[in-house]
Amino acid sequence: MDEELKEILVRAKNPAVSCSFGIDSLVILHLCLQIKPDILVVWNNTLVEYPDTVRFARQLTKKWNLNLVETKPKVTFWDIVEKYGFPLARRGGTKEDNKNTKKYRKTEYPTDNCCFNLKKAPMKRAIRENSIDFAIDGMRRTESWTRRRLKEKLKFNKKWKTYKFHPILHWTREDVWKYVRSNHLPYNPLYDKKLDGYEVRTGCWCCTLRASYGKGLGMAHLHQYYPNLWNYLYLKKGFGRIVFQHRLSPDFFINEDNLTNWIEERPCLFFQF
């Protein structure tokens, strides 16, 4: 048992564990439940979660009798797309713009709007409404280059007015899966939908950052396992037109019919910018 986590849960008045029902969240959730079975569990349902994630969340909540608070955004992903466009790069429209922009307003950019409206704002409301004094999550340093900068497992967040605790911050992905298997934990079936070279991640299925950052395997994974969602994003919502014109020519004439033909003939063309 994690003694540091046990100490936190004993001293906290209103602790909560943030759970996305991904593999890392599953581990920290299980660790917390061994110490405090009635701990508050906060799930920020972005409304664009993978179908597998939603089903797994419902099943696990019932199976483990979770004390669940499910948040939902006041502004949806599609609202953001309609007002600001698709999120294509962090803090702006292109990577080059990012290098040249020193000052920016977060609300001006789709990427920041996504993270803030779909995840941060709902979590902040949950913290305020439930008087949460310790927010525990499954964040790990090896997940991304931005998280590698994290060094402290426990820190008071002045903006959120609560302590944030990352018990498995220094765990590797192998450590996580070893814990899951050794404890025979059920896990999100999304992880069984594998694609060579692609590390499956939960989150928003419609995230377009994967394409704009050259992570075409993420879109290939969506195309292979969720073709209806892929077609909805690329055809009905118009992301296919954006990718097509970016990769070929903005002046190339294209309507819905020939876009559909292109997608059927060369789907790989649309996996990344």
C-alpha positions as CSV (number, residue, x, y, z in Angstrom):
1,M,0.0,0.0,0.0
2,D,1.2,3.5,-0.8
3,E,2.0,5.0,2.6
4,E,2.2,8.6,1.3
5,L,-1.3,8.2,-0.3
6,K,-2.6,6.7,2.9
7,E,-1.3,9.6,4.9
8,I,-2.9,12.1,2.5
9,L,-6.3,10.4,2.6
10,V,-6.3,10.2,6.4
11,R,-5.5,13.9,6.8
12,A,-7.7,15.2,4.0
13,K,-11.2,16.5,4.9
14,N,-12.7,16.1,1.4
15,P,-10.4,14.2,-1.0
16,A,-11.4,13.2,-4.4
17,V,-9.8,11.1,-7.2
18,S,-10.0,12.4,-10.7
19,C,-10.8,9.5,-13.1
20,S,-10.9,9.5,-16.9
21,F,-11.4,5.7,-16.9
22,G,-8.1,5.3,-18.7
23,I,-5.5,2.9,-17.6
24,D,-3.6,5.3,-15.3
25,S,-6.8,6.5,-13.7
26,L,-7.8,3.0,-13.1
27,V,-4.7,2.3,-11.1
28,I,-4.9,5.4,-8.9
29,L,-8.6,4.8,-8.4
30,H,-8.0,1.2,-7.2
31,L,-5.2,2.4,-4.9
32,C,-7.5,5.0,-3.4
33,L,-10.4,2.6,-2.9
34,Q,-8.2,0.2,-0.9
35,I,-7.7,3.0,1.6
36,K,-11.0,4.9,1.4
37,P,-13.8,2.9,-0.3
38,D,-16.2,5.9,-0.3
39,I,-13.8,8.4,-1.8
40,L,-15.4,10.9,-4.2
41,V,-14.6,10.0,-7.8
42,V,-14.8,12.8,-10.4
43,W,-15.2,12.0,-14.0
44,N,-15.1,14.9,-16.4
45,N,-17.2,13.5,-19.2
46,T,-16.3,15.7,-22.2
47,L,-19.3,14.3,-24.2
48,V,-16.8,13.3,-26.9
49,E,-15.4,10.3,-25.1
50,Y,-14.8,7.0,-26.9
51,P,-17.8,4.8,-26.8
52,D,-15.7,2.1,-25.0
53,T,-14.8,4.6,-22.3
54,V,-18.4,5.6,-21.7
55,R,-19.5,1.9,-21.4
56,F,-16.6,1.0,-19.2
57,A,-17.3,4.0,-16.9
58,R,-20.9,2.9,-16.5
59,Q,-20.0,-0.7,-15.8
60,L,-17.2,0.0,-13.4
61,T,-19.2,2.6,-11.5
62,K,-21.9,-0.1,-10.9
63,K,-19.4,-3.0,-10.3
64,W,-17.2,-1.1,-7.8
65,N,-20.1,1.0,-6.3
66,L,-18.3,4.2,-7.0
67,N,-19.2,7.5,-5.3
68,L,-19.2,9.2,-8.6
69,V,-19.6,12.8,-9.6
70,E,-19.9,13.1,-13.4
71,T,-19.3,16.5,-14.8
72,K,-20.3,17.8,-18.2
73,P,-19.1,20.9,-20.1
74,K,-21.2,23.9,-20.5
75,V,-19.6,24.5,-23.9
76,T,-19.2,21.5,-26.2
77,F,-16.4,20.5,-28.5
78,W,-18.6,21.2,-31.5
79,D,-19.5,24.7,-30.1
80,I,-15.8,25.5,-30.0
81,V,-15.3,24.2,-33.5
82,E,-18.1,26.3,-34.8
83,K,-16.8,29.5,-33.2
84,Y,-13.0,29.1,-33.4
85,G,-12.4,26.3,-35.8
86,F,-10.7,22.9,-35.2
87,P,-7.8,22.8,-32.8
88,L,-4.8,22.4,-35.0
89,A,-1.8,23.5,-32.9
90,R,-1.3,24.6,-29.4
91,R,-1.9,28.3,-28.8
92,G,-2.7,29.2,-32.3
93,G,-3.3,28.1,-35.9
94,T,0.2,26.9,-36.9
95,K,3.5,25.9,-35.2
96,E,5.2,28.9,-36.8
97,D,2.6,31.2,-35.3
98,N,3.3,29.7,-31.9
99,K,7.0,30.5,-32.2
100,N,6.3,34.2,-33.1
101,T,3.5,34.7,-30.5
102,K,4.7,35.7,-27.1
103,K,1.4,37.1,-25.8
104,Y,-1.9,35.6,-26.4
105,R,-5.4,35.3,-25.0
106,K,-6.3,31.8,-24.2
107,T,-9.9,32.2,-25.3
108,E,-8.7,33.1,-28.8
109,Y,-7.5,29.6,-29.6
110,P,-9.4,26.4,-30.2
111,T,-6.9,24.2,-28.4
112,D,-7.0,26.2,-25.2
113,N,-10.7,26.4,-25.4
114,C,-11.0,22.6,-25.6
115,C,-8.9,22.0,-22.6
116,F,-10.4,24.7,-20.6
117,N,-14.1,24.2,-21.4
118,L,-14.1,20.4,-21.6
119,K,-11.8,19.5,-18.7
120,K,-10.5,22.3,-16.5
121,A,-13.7,24.3,-16.0
122,P,-15.8,21.3,-15.1
123,M,-13.2,20.0,-12.7
124,K,-12.8,23.4,-11.0
125,R,-16.6,23.5,-10.6
126,A,-16.5,20.0,-9.0
127,I,-13.8,21.1,-6.6
128,R,-15.7,24.2,-5.6
129,E,-19.1,22.5,-5.3
130,N,-17.7,19.6,-3.3
131,S,-15.2,21.5,-1.2
132,I,-12.4,19.2,-2.4
133,D,-9.2,19.9,-0.5
134,F,-7.0,17.2,-2.2
135,A,-7.5,16.3,-5.9
136,I,-5.7,13.1,-6.6
137,D,-5.0,11.9,-10.2
138,G,-3.1,9.3,-12.2
139,M,-0.7,11.8,-14.0
140,R,2.7,10.4,-15.0
141,R,5.8,12.2,-16.1
142,T,6.5,9.8,-19.0
143,E,3.1,10.5,-20.7
144,S,4.3,13.7,-22.5
145,W,7.1,16.2,-22.8
146,T,5.0,18.8,-20.9
147,R,4.5,16.5,-17.9
148,R,8.2,15.6,-17.8
149,R,8.7,19.0,-16.2
150,L,6.7,17.9,-13.2
151,K,8.9,17.0,-10.3
152,E,6.7,17.3,-7.2
153,K,4.0,14.8,-6.4
154,L,2.2,17.1,-4.0
155,K,1.6,20.8,-4.6
156,F,-0.9,23.4,-3.6
157,N,-2.6,24.9,-6.7
158,K,-3.4,28.6,-6.0
159,K,-5.7,28.9,-9.0
160,W,-7.7,25.9,-8.1
161,K,-7.4,26.5,-4.4
162,T,-6.7,22.9,-3.6
163,Y,-3.8,20.5,-3.2
164,K,-3.0,18.3,-6.2
165,F,-1.4,14.9,-5.7
166,H,0.1,12.7,-8.3
167,P,0.9,9.4,-6.5
168,I,2.1,7.5,-9.6
169,L,4.0,10.5,-11.1
170,H,7.2,8.5,-11.5
171,W,5.7,5.2,-12.7
172,T,6.3,3.9,-16.2
173,R,3.7,2.6,-18.5
174,E,5.1,-0.9,-17.8
175,D,4.6,-0.3,-14.0
176,V,1.0,0.6,-14.6
177,W,0.2,-2.5,-16.7
178,K,2.1,-4.7,-14.2
179,Y,-0.2,-3.4,-11.4
180,V,-3.3,-3.9,-13.5
181,R,-2.4,-7.5,-14.3
182,S,-1.1,-8.5,-10.9
183,N,-4.4,-7.2,-9.3
184,H,-6.6,-8.7,-12.1
185,L,-8.3,-5.3,-12.7
186,P,-10.9,-4.9,-15.4
187,Y,-9.8,-2.2,-17.9
188,N,-11.1,-0.1,-20.7
189,P,-11.5,-2.4,-23.8
190,L,-10.2,0.5,-25.9
191,Y,-6.7,-0.6,-25.1
192,D,-7.3,-3.9,-26.8
193,K,-8.0,-2.2,-30.1
194,K,-4.3,-2.1,-31.1
195,L,-2.5,-0.7,-34.1
196,D,1.2,-1.3,-34.8
197,G,3.3,1.6,-33.6
198,Y,0.4,3.4,-31.9
199,E,0.1,3.7,-28.1
200,V,-3.6,3.8,-27.4
201,R,-4.8,6.8,-25.3
202,T,-8.2,7.7,-24.0
203,G,-9.6,11.2,-24.3
204,C,-11.6,13.0,-26.9
205,W,-12.0,10.8,-30.0
206,C,-12.4,13.8,-32.2
207,C,-9.2,15.6,-31.2
208,T,-7.5,16.9,-34.4
209,L,-4.2,17.8,-32.8
210,R,-3.0,14.3,-33.6
211,A,-3.3,15.0,-37.3
212,S,-1.7,18.5,-37.1
213,Y,1.2,17.2,-35.0
214,G,2.0,14.5,-37.5
215,K,0.6,11.7,-35.3
216,G,-1.2,10.1,-38.2
217,L,-1.5,6.7,-36.4
218,G,-4.0,8.2,-34.0
219,M,-6.3,9.1,-37.0
220,A,-5.5,5.7,-38.6
221,H,-6.7,4.1,-35.3
222,L,-9.9,6.0,-35.4
223,H,-10.5,5.1,-39.0
224,Q,-9.9,1.4,-38.4
225,Y,-11.9,0.9,-35.2
226,Y,-14.5,3.7,-35.3
227,P,-15.3,4.3,-39.0
228,N,-18.6,6.0,-38.3
229,L,-17.0,8.5,-36.0
230,W,-14.2,9.1,-38.5
231,N,-16.7,9.8,-41.3
232,Y,-18.7,12.1,-39.0
233,L,-15.5,14.1,-38.2
234,Y,-14.2,14.2,-41.8
235,L,-17.3,14.4,-43.8
236,K,-20.2,15.8,-41.8
237,K,-18.1,18.2,-39.7
238,G,-15.8,19.1,-42.5
239,F,-12.4,18.2,-41.2
240,G,-11.6,16.2,-44.3
241,R,-11.8,19.3,-46.5
242,I,-9.4,21.1,-44.3
243,V,-6.8,18.3,-44.4
244,F,-7.3,17.8,-48.1
245,Q,-6.8,21.5,-49.0
246,H,-3.8,21.7,-46.7
247,R,-2.0,18.7,-48.1
248,L,-2.8,19.4,-51.8
249,S,-3.9,22.9,-52.6
250,P,-6.3,25.4,-51.1
251,D,-7.4,26.3,-54.6
252,F,-8.3,22.7,-55.5
253,F,-12.0,22.5,-56.3
254,I,-13.7,20.0,-54.0
255,N,-17.3,19.2,-53.1
256,E,-18.9,16.6,-50.9
257,D,-19.0,14.0,-53.6
258,N,-15.4,14.1,-54.7
259,L,-14.2,14.5,-51.2
260,T,-16.1,11.3,-50.3
261,N,-14.4,9.6,-53.3
262,W,-11.0,10.8,-52.2
263,I,-11.5,9.6,-48.7
264,E,-12.6,6.1,-49.9
265,E,-9.7,5.8,-52.3
266,R,-6.9,7.3,-50.2
267,P,-7.9,7.5,-46.5
268,C,-4.2,7.6,-45.5
269,L,-4.0,11.0,-47.2
270,F,-6.2,12.4,-44.4
271,F,-4.4,10.9,-41.4
272,Q,-2.1,13.9,-40.8
273,F,-1.0,17.3,-42.1
